[in-house]
Structure formats: structure tokens, C-alpha cells
Amino acid sequence: MADQDILELAVREKRLVLTMDKDFGELVFLSGLSHSGVLLLRLEDADAAAKVLAVASIFSQHAARLEGAFSVYQSGHLRVRR
């Protein structure tokens, strides 16, 4: 599925896109595509268990901030942009 189609589906279903694909930043900021929220994980060297723990921690601590925002998680820090 193309990235643009993923964003469109997420908007229709009011869902957050969870991704490691940096192309979503370009789609949101340079192309100005609508979104319901994107969480970009910069965890390229992490194993699956570490990724699961990071996502669980992000959701438990910051869920309310993610809706409608473009967020980036890297090196233990979450940056949220609206």
C-alpha cells in the first residue's frame, strides 16, 4: 500500500500511523497531506522487544498528545509537532 493511501485510510478511520518510514514526514510537512497523527520511531538498531517496550511506554505516557500530531521518538525522547 502506498504511503499516501495509508495516510488517507488512517484519516478516514481516525487512526494513528505508527511507522519507521521517514517518508511520512515529507508527506505531512512538505506535501501538506492531512493525517490523524503519525508516530515515527527512530529505532533502527533496536530489536522487536525493545520496539514493543518503547511503543508501550509512549502510549502509556503520551497517548493524549499523539492525536493529530507528527511525533518522532528517538534515543528515549519524544518530540511532538502540531
N, C-alpha and C positions, 0 to 999 in steps of 0.2 A: 504494500500500500504506500502510496506517495506521501511524503511529509505533509503537504498541503491538505491532502484528503484526511489525514489523521487529525489535523487541527480542526477541520470543518466538522468531522464526526464528533470530536470532543466538545465543540461548541454546541452542536445540536443536542447532545446528551448531558451537557453541563458537567463535563468530566475534566480532571486534571491530566495533562500529559506528563508522564514520567519517562525520562529519556537520558541517554548518554550521547545522543547525537547533537553536536554543536550547530548543525544546520538550522535547528529550530530557533535559535537566537536570531539568525539572519532573517528567517521568515517573519518573526514577530517584530523586530526592530527596523530592519531595512525595507521589508515589503509591507509592513503595517497590517499583516493579517490578524483578524480577530482571534481571540483564544479565551478559554475559561481559566487558564492557568497552565504554566509549564514549569516543571521542576527538572532542571538539568543537573545530573550527577556527574561530577568530575572525579571519578573513582576508577580510572583506567587500570591501575595496578592492584586493585582490591579483589579478593576472591568473592564468590557468591554469598557466603555467610556474612562477610563484612558489609556488603552492599545491603543485605536484608536488615542488618542491625542499624545501619545509617538511615535507611528509609523509615524504619520503625521509630527511631529517635526523632527524626524530623517531623513526622506526623504527630507524635505524642506531644512535642513541644511547640510546634509552629503551624498546626493544621489551619487555624483561622486566618493566618497571614498568606497562605498559598493561593487561595481562591482569587482568580483574576490577575495574578501577578506572574512575572517571569522571575524565577528563583534559580540560583546556582548554589550548589553545595560542593565545597572543595576544602580539603585539609581541615575538616571539623568545623567549618564556618558556613553559615547560610547567608547569602546576600539576596534580598528581595527587592525587586524593582516593579513599580506600577506604571 
